[in-house]
């Protein structure tokens, strides 16, 4: 019997070198750059990422951490942060912001080592399905379905700028215009620019008035008011028409400082003294940076799609799919 085994083995070895090795190398390198996922792995992520990316949410009232699949978490945020009776396209825009913010938080590790986010305004307000049943009562079925439809329609989509997830900030109601990011926070972000938002004037949260006793006012701001009706003077306004700097009794405050110290709805405020009280009127509700929720609903009511809403409030951003982002591989369990 002839010894043909060595020839067979040699043939197999040559085949492996010619066919298999180049394919293996291609899966790891492309123009000198490492590729995180093979095409097969990308397909798997495309199908399963929403169940494999898990969000650890610290439940403030329960004092415990809940592990929630990504899209379920996004649904809980949209349902809690935006009224379910808003237009579907506005809810879709909200879903994009919610998903983007949690992905950014997970990538950057912004929260504690035990959780990715809290369920409060510190991050994004979140309620699970059982909690929403309690809140919505008999309206639960249609409201949850509507929110779920909005999340499903945008599944896997996030907002990016230069191929990185953005800080997709949002708020309730503007004073008619949004803010540049650096005029409320310290960082200038090219996609968070001041834009018109006239639809907000129809928001039930557009105007607000509160009264604060002179004693509390002086204590909270650590000042002493003179005996006059004039409470303070505007020193500087922002691009969005809010208070940038305000002088009270010779002391200069930022609009944000006054808003936070007095618990105001907005930094667009005016003050007057009425005897032993300070009457404060505000326009808008929230910090004013990014997407106005009532503005988004106003745009949607005019027939605009969620992409139109996103492009209006976030300048120069792109919509990216999670299953095409190498960074997401790090988040997979």
Protein Blocks (a to p, Z undefined) as FASTA:
>chain_A
ZZfklmmmmmmmmmmmmmmmmmmmmmmggghiacfbdfklmmmmmmmmmmmpccddddfk
lopacdddfklmmmmmmmmmpcfkbcfklmmmmmmmmmmmmmmmmmnopacfkbmbdcbf
klcccddfklmmmmnmmmmmmmmmmmmmmmmmmgoiacdeehiacdddddfbdehiacdf
klmmmbdcfklccdddfklmmpcklpccddddfklmmmmnopaddddfblbdcfbdcfko
pafbdceehiacdfklmmmmnopabfcdcdddehjaccdddededjhiajafklmmmmmm
nopafklmmmmmpghiacddfklcfklmmmpZZ
